Amino acid sequence: MAFNDRSSPLALLATRRSGKPRELVEPGPDLLQLRAMTALAARTPDHGKLAPWRFVIVPQEARAALAERMAEALAADKPEASDRELAAAREFAEQAPALVVVLSAPDPEHKIPLWEQELSAGAACMNLLHAGHALGFAGGWLTGWEAYSERVRDLFGAAPERIAGFLFFGTPARPLQERPRGITERTFSVWEP
């Protein structure tokens, strides 16, 4: 099946590429666009209508403060961190024009299994990337130590929340590279009774 018709919604899905956040430049989505993107991202499968995720927009004017807090978290999590590692923690927070932190915010007491709630948070991240692409931006979804640090998580929320990802948005500084994709015997099969 070809997706050559640029007006087709399938062409939009077929052309989405991840951008490396360190290579995304201005322009990026503004606050109104980010709000619209998160509203679209919230239209994700959500068994039980729990909204088991949260979006935290980190405005450009707060990025330097976040960079310092990230370096402090790394120094506390890893006291032997080198100056280079601390600089990388700062750079992480300041790459790309726009940043949305997506938190998995499950209700562990609810009858809906935790795994389903976490999958919904992941789907919300993917919807956010699609919304950014639909507006003409590239996005990159990163995790790394930052997503697994309780100190970093506490900058945005509290347990049992977890960081599902740091989603960066902007304009690619160069054309995005296609990577091998497609269906293989490992990723696709037809069940037969």
N, C-alpha and C positions, 0 to 999 in steps of 0.2 A: 504494500500500500504506500503510495507516494504522498508526501505532505508538501508539495510544491506550491500550492495555492496559498499565497502569503496572507490572504484574508481569512483563511480557515483557522479556527481555534486550535486545531491539531498542529498547524504549522507553528503556532506560538509555543506549544509544548515541545515540538521537535527541535526548536531553535534555542531553547534555554541552555545556557552554559554557566558553569561556575566561574566566577572571577576570583583571582587571588586578591584578597583584601589589600595587600601591600601595593598592588598595581592598579587599584581603583582610585580615580581622581575626580575632581569636580567636573560637572555638577553631580550632586547626589540629590536624593529626594529631600524635600523640605518637610517641616513638621506636619503640614496638612497632608502631604502625600504619604508620609509615614503612618499617620492616623488612618488614612484610607486603606493602605496596605495591610495594617493590622486588622481592620474590620473585615477585609476579604480573607485574611488568613484564618480568622475565627470561624469561617464557614467550612470547618473541617468535620469529618466524622467524629461524633462525640456521644458514645453510648451512655445514656442516662442524663444527657444534657447538663453535664457537670462543669464544663469549661475548665478542664484540668490543666490549664496552662495560663501563663501571664506574659504580657509583652512589656518590656521596660525600654523606652526610648532614652538613649543617652545623648542629649543635645551636644552640638559641637562645642559650645562654651563650657561644658562640663567634662570634656574629654581629658584635658590636662590634669584635672583633679583625680579623675579615674585612673590615669596613668600612674600617678603617685601612690594611690591606694593599692593598685595592682602590685607595684614594686614592694610596698610594705607587706602585703599578703605573702608574696614569694619569700621575702626575707624572714618572715615568721614561720612559714611552712618549711623552709629550707635554709636554716641559718648559714650553711656553707655556700650559699649562692654567690657566684662570682659577679663582679661588676658588669660583665658582659650579659649574664643572665638577667640581672636587674634592669639593664638597659632594654633588653628584649621584652621584658614584661611591660615596660613603659611604652615601647613602640607598638606592642600588640593593641593597646587601648586607643592609640591615636591613628591607626591606619584607616584608610577609606573615609569618605566624607560623612557617612551616616552609619550608625550602629543601633541595632535593636537586640537586647538580651532577651532570649526566650527561656522562661522557666517552666519546667514541668511542675505543676501544682496539684498533685493528686489529693483525693480524699481517701486516706487509707482505711477509714471506717465504713466506707460505702460498699454496697453489695457488688458494684461494678468492679471487676478484678483490676488490681493495680496495673498489671501489664497492659490492659486495654486503655487505661488512662494515660500511661506513658506513650503508647503508640499514637494516641490522639495529639499529644504534645509534639511528637515528631512530624505528624501530618501537618500540624499548624506551621511548623518551621518550613516545610516544603511549600505550603500554600503562600507563605510570606515571600519566598524566593520567586514563585510564579507571579505574584502580584507585582513585585519589583520589576521583573522582566517585562510584564505587560505594560508598565509605565515607561519602559525604555532604559532601565538601569540594569546593571549586572550586580549579582550578589554572590557572596561567599559565606558559607556556614562553617565556622570553626569551633573546635572544642579545645583540646590541649589541657595542660595542668590547670588552667584557669577554670575550666568547667567542672573540675573535680575537687577544687579547693573549697572547703567550707567557709573559709575567711572571705573568699571572693563571692561565694553565694550569698553570704550575709550582707554584702554591699547592696544586694537587690531584693533579698527576701529572707526566709528562715526555713529550717527543717519543718516538714519533710520535703519542701521544695528542693529541686535540683536544677542546675543550669542545663538546659537541653542544647543550647548553642548560642554563640555570638554570631549574629547575622549582620554582615557588613554590606553596604550598598554604595554604589557610585557609578562612574563611567569608566569603561576599560581604557587604559592608557595605550593599549595596542589591541589588535584583534584577538579575541578569545580563541584558544586552541580547542579543536575537537579531539576527543579521546575515543579510543575504541569502545563502542557500545554495541548492543545488539543481543539477540537471543542466542544462547548456546545450549548444548545438551545439559550443562550444569544448571542453567537458570530457567529452563522451560521444558515442560513435558506435558503430555496429555495422559490423564489417568484412564486406565482401562480396567474394567471389573474382571 
